[in-house]
Structure formats: C-alpha cells, structure tokens
Amino acid sequence: MIGTGKRSRGCARERPGPRSHVMKNVFILLGILLVIAVAVLLTFKMLQMDSNLSTSIHLEQELKTQVSTLGKENFDYREQLRGYGLKNDKLEKERSRLARQLTEAQSKQVQIEQIAMDQATRVKELEGVSESLNTRDAELSKKDEQVRSLVQELEVMRSTLKGASAESDPTRKVGDMRMVKEAPVEKNVISVWNSRSGVSEEINIRDMAENEVREKLNAAISDLQRAGEKGKLSASDAGLMADMFYNLGVLLTRNGEYKHAVECFNRAIALRPEDADCHYNLAVVYDEQLHNDVMALKHYHEYLRLEPNTPELLKIRKWIIDKEAAIMVSASK
C-alpha cells in the first residue's frame, strides 16, 4: 500500500549540494557573530556595571565623607547651640537684672517726680511766704508810723496830765459796788433777790464780812435763775440780776479771783450790754491783772463809746494809746 511500507533500500540518499553547504556556513557564521555580539554586549554591560560600581563606591565614599562631615558639623552645631543656650541663660539673667533696674529706675523716677512736685509746692509756699513777708513789712512800716504818731500823742497827753488834779491820777482800779441810791445810807445798802417774797429786797452790808455778802449774792443769783427757768425774766428782774453779777464781780476782784470776776462782769453785760461800768471794770481787770491788752483795749473803747463825756476821758485816752502802742510793738517783733 502506498505510504505504509518502508522505503525501498534501493532508493539512493540525496547529497547536499554546494548551496546548502554555503547556507550552513552562513548560519554558523551568523551564530558565531551572534555569540560575539552577545559577548561584546555582555562585556560592555559588565564594563558599564564595573563603572557604575566604581561610581557607586566613589559615591558611597563621598556620601560617607559627607555624612562624617555633616556629623562633625552637626556636633559643632550642637556645641554652638549649647553655647547659645548658655549665652541665652546669661542674656535672660541680664534681662531680668535690667528689668529690675528699670523697675527701680521707674520707682526712683516717680520719687524724683514727687520730690520735684513737693519742691514746686514748697517754692510756691515760699513765694507766698515771701509775699506775706513783704506785705508784713509794709504793714509794720505803717504800724511804725502809727506808733510814732501814738508816741507823739502820748507825749501830748502826758504833758496835759501833768497839770491834772489828784482825782485824775492814772491809777487803774475797779469801781465800787452798786448801792441803792434811794437808801438812807447809800454806801451800805444793796439790792438782792428774795426767793420767799419773789421780789427784790435791800440789805445793809455795813457790818457784814465780804464772804457773807458773796454768799448772799450767790444764793440770790441762784434763786433768781431758778425763778427765771419757770418763766421769762422781766426787765426789772434782768436788771437786778445784772447788778448782782456786777457787785459779785467787784467782790471777786477785791479777793483776787480775777477770772471769776471777768465771768461775772460778762454775765452782767449779757443781761445789760450798755453797762458802761461793767466795760470799765473788765478793761481794768484785763489790763492790770490778766495783762490782756487786746481785751482791755476793746472794753476801754466800749466804755468811752458809752460814756464819751466821762471826767476820766484824758486818763482813759492815755491808757488806750498805751495799749495800742504795746499791741503794735508786740506785733512787730
């Protein structure tokens, strides 16, 4: 059968021709070239890899060098940072010290400003004192002129008084007690309040001691004051009390109780302001015993206002001039 049998032994093998031989050589050559190309390529790759490896090793060394350099720089930076930290601590301490100094300086500045204000106030006060002193000097100059004028007037008064009688002697003394003018013996009878009868009565003090008279006057004044508390005092009762205060003041003056005497005379003036004798007695007590020139001068003037035609006019005018001169001299010191 066709295709099932073996080849016939008798069929001869075909020999390759020259063309196939050439092709075979070409293929072999191409294979060799391919192997050479691959070898060259591999060699190039290996050379490239060696170069890259050398480059990598070089880069690695450079990186190690840079890392070492950076580590050293980092260490240097850390040392610098530590130094900066120490400097910062020092600066912080210095800042705190400067802040304290600034606070102290501000406090001192406030104190200096306060001192400056105080000094400015003191300067103003001194300027005011200076103006006051200037005004005072002007006043003293005027007072000096007044003193000289008063001294001249006093000399005139003294010249006038030289020819005066013994009754015009300038001795100052408190007036006598007020007696009842209608009484038979005028110089021994005074009026006091009788609490039992509710009216005034006359008592003779000729044979009575001054202490007994004082007791009767004090008792009568107390009784009349209690009576006045129950109702308003009449004008006659007020006048009677003024007389009793006046007489009690005279007795107290004689006994040396000048302050109590002044109180009694003032009580009498409060009841009867136009009582010239009370003003005179007050002036004498202030002048001779209490040495209060201002109050003495005041009551001398009041007495002359109430008694402008008194026979003692020249004498009292002289006393007034003496007091005014003494007050001016005292004020000028």
VENZI-V337707 format. One record per residue. RES is the residue in one letter. OMEGA is omega in degrees with one decimal (none if undefined). Layout:
BEGIN
((RES;OMEGA) (RES;OMEGA))
END
This chain:
BEGIN
((M;-175.8) (I;174.9) (G;-176.6) (T;-178.8) (G;177.7) (K;177.0) (R;179.3) (S;178.7) (R;-176.3) (G;-178.4) (C;179.4) (A;179.4) (R;-179.4) (E;178.5) (R;178.0) (P;-179.1) (G;179.8) (P;-179.5) (R;-179.3) (S;177.6) (H;178.5) (V;-178.4) (M;178.5) (K;179.2) (N;178.5) (V;-179.0) (F;178.2) (I;179.2) (L;178.9) (L;178.9) (G;178.8) (I;178.9) (L;180.0) (L;179.7) (V;179.3) (I;-179.5) (A;179.4) (V;179.6) (A;178.5) (V;-179.7) (L;179.7) (L;178.2) (T;178.6) (F;-180.0) (K;179.7) (M;176.1) (L;179.2) (Q;179.6) (M;176.3) (D;179.0) (S;179.3) (N;179.3) (L;177.3) (S;178.2) (T;-179.7) (S;179.0) (I;178.9) (H;178.9) (L;179.8) (E;178.4) (Q;177.6) (E;180.0) (L;177.8) (K;177.9) (T;179.1) (Q;178.8) (V;178.2) (S;178.7) (T;179.1) (L;177.3) (G;178.0) (K;178.2) (E;178.3) (N;176.5) (F;177.8) (D;179.5) (Y;178.3) (R;176.9) (E;177.1) (Q;179.2) (L;177.3) (R;175.9) (G;177.5) (Y;177.8) (G;177.2) (L;178.0) (K;179.3) (N;176.8) (D;178.4) (K;178.8) (L;179.3) (E;176.6) (K;178.9) (E;178.0) (R;178.3) (S;178.9) (R;178.4) (L;177.9) (A;177.0) (R;178.5) (Q;178.5) (L;178.1) (T;177.9) (E;178.9) (A;177.7) (Q;177.6) (S;178.2) (K;178.8) (Q;177.2) (V;178.6) (Q;179.7) (I;178.0) (E;178.0) (Q;177.9) (I;179.0) (A;177.6) (M;178.2) (D;179.5) (Q;177.7) (A;177.5) (T;179.3) (R;178.3) (V;177.7) (K;178.6) (E;179.1) (L;177.0) (E;177.0) (G;177.6) (V;178.9) (S;177.7) (E;178.6) (S;179.2) (L;177.1) (N;177.8) (T;179.4) (R;178.2) (D;178.8) (A;178.9) (E;180.0) (L;177.5) (S;177.7) (K;-179.3) (K;176.5) (D;177.5) (E;178.8) (Q;179.1) (V;179.0) (R;178.6) (S;179.5) (L;177.7) (V;177.2) (Q;178.9) (E;178.8) (L;177.6) (E;177.6) (V;179.4) (M;-179.5) (R;177.5) (S;-179.3) (T;-176.9) (L;179.9) (K;-178.5) (G;-178.5) (A;-178.8) (S;179.9) (A;178.9) (E;179.9) (S;178.8) (D;-172.3) (P;178.0) (T;-177.0) (R;175.2) (K;180.0) (V;-179.1) (G;-179.1) (D;177.9) (M;179.2) (R;179.4) (M;176.8) (V;-174.3) (K;-178.1) (E;-177.9) (A;180.0) (P;178.1) (V;-168.5) (E;-171.4) (K;-177.4) (N;-173.5) (V;175.0) (I;179.8) (S;175.9) (V;179.3) (W;177.3) (N;-176.0) (S;-179.3) (R;-178.0) (S;-179.7) (G;177.9) (V;178.5) (S;175.7) (E;-179.3) (E;177.7) (I;179.4) (N;-175.7) (I;-175.1) (R;-176.5) (D;-178.1) (M;174.9) (A;-177.9) (E;178.9) (N;178.9) (E;178.2) (V;179.4) (R;-179.9) (E;179.5) (K;179.2) (L;179.1) (N;180.0) (A;-180.0) (A;179.4) (I;179.4) (S;179.6) (D;-177.9) (L;176.8) (Q;177.2) (R;177.6) (A;180.0) (G;178.8) (E;-179.9) (K;179.8) (G;-177.5) (K;177.8) (L;174.3) (S;-179.3) (A;-179.6) (S;177.8) (D;178.0) (A;177.3) (G;177.9) (L;179.2) (M;177.7) (A;177.8) (D;-179.1) (M;175.9) (F;179.4) (Y;-178.3) (N;177.9) (L;176.9) (G;177.9) (V;179.8) (L;179.4) (L;177.9) (T;178.7) (R;-177.2) (N;178.0) (G;178.3) (E;-168.4) (Y;-179.4) (K;176.7) (H;177.5) (A;178.2) (V;178.4) (E;-179.4) (C;178.8) (F;178.1) (N;176.0) (R;177.7) (A;179.8) (I;178.1) (A;177.9) (L;-177.6) (R;-173.8) (P;-176.3) (E;-178.8) (D;-176.3) (A;-178.3) (D;177.8) (C;178.8) (H;179.3) (Y;-178.8) (N;176.6) (L;179.4) (A;-178.5) (V;-178.8) (V;177.9) (Y;-175.9) (D;-170.8) (E;-171.1) (Q;-177.2) (L;176.2) (H;175.9) (N;-173.9) (D;-176.7) (V;-179.6) (M;177.5) (A;179.9) (L;179.4) (K;-175.8) (H;172.3) (Y;178.7) (H;179.3) (E;-179.7) (Y;179.6) (L;176.2) (R;-178.9) (L;-179.3) (E;-176.6) (P;-177.5) (N;-179.3) (T;176.3) (P;-179.2) (E;-173.1) (L;-177.1) (L;-179.7) (K;-177.8) (I;176.3) (R;177.4) (K;178.5) (W;179.3) (I;179.4) (I;177.4) (D;-177.5) (K;-179.1) (E;178.1) (A;-179.3) (A;179.6) (I;-179.5) (M;178.8) (V;179.5) (S;-179.1) (A;-177.0) (S;-179.3) (K;none))
END
